[in-house]
Amino acid sequence: MAQLGKHAIVIGAGMGGLLAARALADWYGEVTIVERDTRPQLYEPRKGVPQGRHSHGLLARGREVLEQLFPGFTEEMVARGAQIGDIVNDGLWFNHGVFLSSASSKLSGIGATRPMLEGEVLRRLTQLPNVRLREGCDALEPLFDRDQSRVTGIHVKDRGNWNDTKTLSADLVVDSSGRGSLSPSWLAALGYAKPREEQIKINLGYMTRFYRRRPEDFEHLHGRRFAILAACQPDWRFGAILGQEGERWIVTLGGYLGDQVPADDSGFLDFARSLQKPELYNVIKNAEPLSSPTPYQFTASLRRRYEELPRFPDGFVVYGDALCSFNPVFGQGMTVACMESLALQECLKAGTQEIAKRFFRAASRLIDTPWQIAVGSDLQNPHVEGKRTAQVRFINWYIAKFFRAAQNNGVLATKFLEVANLMEQPAALLRPRIALLVWKSNRLPVRA
């Protein structure tokens, strides 16, 4: 494969940065990942990813892309203790007052902690001879050639020597530093417009802790391997229990708009008991805790519309959560970063001319579906501020009908989770055959 340049730099070694680096590795002689943290050994959480201590979901599409980028990835994860399962058949999915029907499907998911997922991607990535990780290093600002309107590298500073600023030259710089990205400020300082931002404020708060997993726990989950109790009326509380490596459960409980989960043992259990279904509480009420409850706050979903900018410097791209940071309860962020890696590869096949403009358009199309899912779902809560268009109101009405129909129909349950796992577009739920099943089921008497 022909090289497009000698050196590319990625800012940030989270999942987004690692996946961006994987895309670049096929096209550049050397790829350097600049990361402010010093990564811990094994699969331990790190300071720069506070959400890494909480439940994560790698959707079916994400697992599929990781397998494409790193052949044998799923098998290696399972060998290290990760759980693999049928997303439809092996899980309890609760929303709109009902559980989805179980059914065999082709949707495979991986149950593992975020540090393990990220650690295994990093391990596979750094096996490539042209990729290196530069840890404990802050990216200060881009190096800019005003005559060519081009970013030509970045200024960095090693955390162990604050008096020594270095310049790293590059043919392409990718900012994957997360939702706290400095790119809008960098652009303004260089004379470019900042991207328009969209926000949906949800003031989400949740607590997570680990428990020892026992064989008898599965009886409380009706033989399933995980349970997702989505936020819905009347209280908009949610919970998740997922099998993880090390014979553990990870359990996350949360609420919207300041509904906080207590951090003490009894308060955590009381919150679990308050959920609309008892399955999660029944597992943990007598289980052995392996950690203290750990809190996390998420204020708002944030999307930066870089694709709308009329001017953008050459040699620079923004990626991952720096483009769009979703409500984490939907588990979309890592999978979207996976899909953006493939999009970046496709853009690079056509060369580097206007690479940012082409990538932003492609990424925007990828983001549209998960953004619609997350924002539309959040706007079901009448206390969440946001514009409820006629389309949003119709979709939320229809999804409630769809879910109730899917409690007794494996075809509908599978179709819903194909969309939720970004394997299908939302329009698939409105196809005539599917809509007819929904209509027929909602005409039947309600079953207990």
Buried (B, 14 or more C-beta within 10 A) or exposed (E): EEEBBEBBBBBBBBBBBBBBBBBBBBBBEBBBBBBBBEBEEEBEBBEBBEBBBBBBBBBBBBBBBBBEBBEEBBEBBBEBBBBBBBBBBBBBBBBBBBBBBBBEBEBBBBBBBBBBBBBBBBEBBBEBEBBEBBBBBBBBEBBBEEEEBBBBBBBBBBEEEEEEEBEBEBBBBBBBBBBEBBBBEBBEEBEBEBBEEBEBBBBBBBBBBBBEBBEEBBEBBEEBBBBBBBBBEEEBBBBBBBBBBBEBBBBBBBBBBEBBBBEEEEBBBEBBEBBBBEBBBBBBEEBEBBEEBBBBEBEBBBBBBBBEBEEBBBBBBBBBBBBBBBBBBBBBBBBBBBBBBBBBBEBBEEEBEBBBBBBBBBBBEBBBBBBBBBBBBBBBBEEBEBEEEEEBEEBBEBBBBBBBBBBBBBBBBBBBBBBBBBBBEBEEBEEEEBBEBBEEBEEEEEEE
